[in-house]
Amino acid sequence: MENTQSEPMTIGALAKAAGVGVETVRFYQRKGLLETPTRTKGYRTYGVSDVRTIRFIKRVQELGFSLKDAQDLLDIALCSSETRPRLAEACRRKTEEIQHKISDLNRMLEMVHQFSDACGSEPSEPVSCNLIDCFENDWSCCEPSNRREI
């Protein structure tokens, strides 16, 4: 939903235009990610730049950046020859972090497969094994030679 309003918005209109809740706007203000405007005629009013800031924060969060990272990126504000090294470093760190998470997830996936193969497969004869024992022994107790008949 694109907001091209140039007139001031209330916090509710800002939240709707940015695709967040009012409490998210207030949270970003408390964290210093978004300025809290002064009151005009009893209301705080916001502009299109505030919508753009919130959308930017949400987008970098989708990329895995934290709110602190988002603040650092907002502080850079401009992509220029002076800021490119900082942006490149932030992206390099995020890439390494994502690659580490992918490695962790692949390791977890392999362990779930091992667990399923050892304890979730259907044995040829009725047997049972203690799951805690299986986990403590890397699923060896679930292997057919270590199962107890029931």
N, C-alpha and C positions, 0 to 999 in steps of 0.2 A: 504494500500500500504506500504509494508515493505521496508525500506531503509537500505541496508547493506553496503553502500558506506563507505570506510575508507578514501577516498580522500576528500579534502576540497570542500565545496559547496558554491555557491553564495547565496545571500539572496533569489533569486527566486527559486533556487533548494531546499533550506531549507524549504521555505514556501510550496512548492509542496509536498515535502517528509512528512511534518508534517500535511498536509491537511488544511492549513490556507492561508490567503492572505499575501502578502508582508507587507501591512500596519499593520497587526496583529503582525508580527515579530517586526516591528519598535515600535509599541505601547508597547509591552512587554519589549523592551529595554529601552524605556523612563521610564517605571514604575519600572525598576530594576529587573524584573523577569528573564531577559535573558541578559547576558553580550554582550556588543558591542565589537566585536573583532577589533583589529588594522588592518589597511590596509596592504595587501601584494600584490605587483605588481599592485597597484591601486584599488584592490577589497578587500572588507571585506569577509573573508572566515569563514565558519561554519563547524562544525563536527557533527557526529552522536549523540553526547551527547546533542547538541542543539535541534535536532529532538526529542529526548527522553524527554527533558525538556518541550518543547512545547506540546507534547502529554500528558504529566503528567498534565500540567496546564489545558488543555481542558478537560481531564477526571475528575479532581476534580471539575471543573465548572459544568460538567454534574451531579455531585453528589450534587450540590447546594452550593458549597463553593465559596466564593468571591475571587477576585484576591488577596486581602490582606491575606485571609486564605491560598491561594495557595502559597504565598510568605512565610508565616509562616511554612507551610509544607515543602517547599523547604529548608528553613533554618534548619529544623530538619534533613533532608537528609537521616538519617539512622534509621531503625527500630531496636532498641536495648533495653536492660533492662533499660537503662537510659532515653530513649525517649518515651518508651511505655506509661507512665503516661500522657505525653503531647499529644500524639496521641489519647489516650483514651478520654481525656478531650475535645479535638477538635471535636471528633466524637460524644461525649455525647451532646455537645452544638448544633451541627448540627442536631442531632436526635430530640432534643427538639424543635428546630426551625421548622423542617419539620412537626412534630406532631402538632405544633401550626398552621401552614399553612393548614394542613389537616382539623383541626377543623374549621378554618375560611372558607375554601371552602365548608365544609359540611353545615355550617350555611348559606352561600350564596346560596347553592343549595336548601335548605329548603325555603328560602325567594323567590327564583325564582318559585318554585312549588306553593307557596302561591299566588304569583302574577298571575301566569298562571291559577290557580284554580278560583281565584276571578275575574280576569278581562279578561282572555283569553278563558273562557268556554262559550259555546253558551247558551244564556238564552232562556227560553221557549217563551218569547215575546220580541219584539224589545224595547230595552232600551239603555241608554247611561250614562256614568259617566265620570267625569273629572279625568284624570289619576294623576294629581298633588294632587288633593284632596285624591285620593285613597292612594297614597304613604304617605301622611301626616297623614292619619288615619289608617295605617296598613291594607289597602285594605277593610276596612269596608264599604266604600261608594259603592264598586262594588258588595256588596252582594245584592241579589235580592230585599230585602225589602228597600234598599236605592237607587236603580237605578231610573233614570228618564225615563219615556216613551218618545220615539221620534216619 
